[in-house]
Amino acid sequence: MKRTAASVRWFDIPADNLERAKSFYTRLFNWKIEPFPAMPDYWHIDTGGEHDSPDGGLMARQHPQQTITQFISVDSVQESAAKVEELGGEVCVAKTAVPEAGYYAICKDTEGNPFGLWQSDHDAR
């Protein structure tokens, strides 16, 4: 199997006020931010960069300490999540499907920093 480059693939920005955050990032970076059809209350951020540049999402903050989360491309979310735990990290959200896009998991490293794992799969259900 071809090894996927472990690069930033996606990011999520939590917001207390979605309209205010949308206005801020649109005006600051000229990002195009529109509703994400597959997920209610989630907005797709088109950064306008090269094809391989990461896009992101804007969502309501789930808890006060929630910060921007970067998602790293991996070949297998399940295998990478197991390795996170093996290396002393923590899996906070187990493998979850994003229909017709892929799978993700949310983890913390050994220093308590959150990050996501992303596995592209257009057959995800």
N, C-alpha and C positions, 0 to 999 in steps of 0.2 A: 504494500500500500504506500502511495506517495505521502510523504510527510508534509502537513500543512505548516506554513510559516507561523510561528507564534507571535503574531502581530496584533495590535489593537484593531478590532473589527467594528466595534460599536460602542457607544457610550449612552448612559442614561443620566439626565439632569432632573433631580427632584425640585419641585417648586411649591411654595405655600400659596402663590397666586399665579395660576397658569397664564392668564392674559398678560400680566405684568412681565413674567419671565419671557414669554413669547415676544413681546415688544422689545425687551432689552436685547435679546440675542439677535433678533432680526435687524435692529438698528445698529448694534455693535459690529456684527460680522456679515450682515446681509444674507443670513441664512433663510431658506424657505422652510417654514414650519406649518404643516398641515395635519389634519386628523389622520390617524392610522386606521384604515378600514377594519382590520382584523381584531383590533382591541379598543374597546370604548375607553374614554378618558386617557388616551395616550396619543401623543402627537409625534409624527415623524419629522426629524430635523435633517434636511438636505443641506449639507455643508457646501455643496457646489464645487468640491475639489475633484481631483482626478478620480477615475473609476475606482481605484483601490483605496482612496482615502475614506476613513470611517465616517459614516453618518451616525445619527443618534436619535434619541427619543426624549421627550419632555413629558413628565408625569407628576401627579400630585404626590407630595412628600408623604411617605408612609409612617415615619417616626422622626422625632426632632433631630436625631444624630445622623440621619441619612445624608450621604454626600454623593457627588458625582461618581458613578460606577463605570469603569472601563471593562469591556468584554474582550477577551483574548481568544483568537481562533485556535482551535485544537481539532485533532482528528476524531477524538471520542470524548464527549463530556463525561461519560461514565468512567472511563479509564483515568482521565485527568483528575476527576474528583477523588477517586480512590488514591491517587498519588498525592494529592493535596493532604489528605488525612495521614498517609504514610509519612510525609515529611513534617508533620506537626501542625499543619493548618487545620481549618475547620470548614466543613460544608454547611452553609446556613440555609440554602434553598436547594433541594435535590433537583436532579435532572427534570426539566420541565419543557414541554413542547410549545413551540410557537407555530401554529398550523401553517403548513406549506412554506415554511422558512427554515426551521431548524430547532435545535434544543439548546437550553442554557442551564447553568447552575450558578448560584452565588456563593462565593467562598470568602474566607478571611485567611490572610497569610499568618506567619508566626508572630508578626508584630501587631496583629489586629486590624490590618488594612483590608477593606473589602475590595473584591474584584470579581468579575464574571468570567465564566468559560462559555464559549460559543462554538457550536458544531452546525455548520450549514447542512440542511437536508430538506429539499423541496417536498419530500414525501412525509414530513413530520405531521403527526396528528395528535 
